[in-house]
Amino acid sequence: MTSPPEPPARTTQPYLGTSRATIDLAAIRDNVAELDRRAGDAGVIAVVKADAYGHGLVPSARAALSGGARYLAVAQLAEALTLRAAGVTAPLLTWLFAPGDDLTEAARAEITLSAGAPWAIEAIGAAARETGTTVRTHIKVDTGLGRGGSWGDDLDAVLRRAGELEAEGAVEVEGIWSHFAWADAPDHPTVRQQQETFMEVCSRAERMGLRIPLRHLANSAATLTNPSAALDLVRPGLAIYGLSPVPDLGRPEDFGLREAMRLTARLVNVKDAPAGQGVSYGHAYTTSEPTRLGLVPLGYSDGIPRHAGNAGPMRVGSSTLHVAGRVCMDQLTLDLGPASDAVAGDEVVILGRGVDGDPTAQDWAEAAGTINYEIVTRLGARVPRVYVGPDDGVSA
Ligand SMILES: *Cc1c(COP(=O)(O)O)cnc(C)c1O
């Protein structure tokens, strides 16, 4: 299904600084609605960890809820507490905490805690007792990723203990979940193996007397390529921001998604340079003719990958250019070309929706030898986020 890409959302606000990321909340809302549609009877857990993949935690979470997300998920307790402090009351799952961490605040804030190890289910039970609450938990199963969650005897111990704590009223075993190793290669044999292992574990839990209503397994790639993994909830992150988790299989618009982030900056200096001029640290670029150089006030501290020296694409006016020489901490240089009429103050598009010659996060990933996930997630705190699109004030 290919629809023509929609033009990028613009803002009429003046720049607050020299750069900004314009975040289209309507795109996030619509992407969640599209993923919800693709997931059939399953609902959507919108993954808003890592500051919503660089898009801004609270506004992105609200936009996802307005698109129909039933649940939110973040990696860390602090992120979950930030959402609660902002007044977001939707169901909210988190999974990274360590032995000794204080879980009582999470228990009082009705945050769903993942039990990924025997110590974790004990800690969850202890927090429930201490606060006199019933803590919702999702049991994390390692079906073969080799990362979080339990397998083998540890998993049996977690299931048994969860059953005991549920009988006691300390926990509610609401969910069971796992994560794929190769979801971005849908035909990889591990995909089917992990899915089968997961279904076996769900049956085992049932035989142990646990009635677990929410089974979830599918990240963005699985949600888009493997409908059989949808189960009760899908758990996409990247796709809700309109990026393709499987760039070899399809662009965002091929999946009915659109990029939510547009990163722009203003040229802060434009000057003539002679032929043979070395540019930026180490002179890794040399002008080949008399030309004009433009200075972009973004660097690796803002998340522009240093690996993208002499490679990262940018658009100035109708020209697609590439970083000239090294990316510095706060700035980088463009060779605007001898005929450029660009002046200081003109806008540079670093990444956007791929229309009108705007580069995409995927273009940057290829230029820097990484994945689009990293390009948006690493965007620095120093770059102001500006929100456009209907924030219809859903107070979740
Ligand atoms: C980050 C993450 C997701 C979301 O993955 P995407 O590929 O961004 O959709 C889902 N589940 C877990 C456990 C994760 O860590």
The ligand as a Gaussian input file, in Angstrom:
#p B3LYP/6-31G(d) Opt

LIG

0 1
 C       12.437000      -0.841000      22.436000
 C       11.599000      -2.034000      22.626000
 C       10.424000      -2.211000      21.883000
 C       10.061000      -1.343000      20.696000
 O       10.876000      -1.766000      19.622000
 P       10.749000      -1.111000      18.170000
 O       11.666000      -1.911000      17.335000
 O       11.181000       0.314000      18.324000
 O        9.339000      -1.231000      17.780000
 C        9.599000      -3.258000      22.222000
 N        9.919000      -4.092000      23.229000
 C       11.065000      -3.974000      23.938000
 C       11.368000      -4.943000      25.009000
 C       11.950000      -2.958000      23.658000
 O       13.089000      -2.859000      24.341000

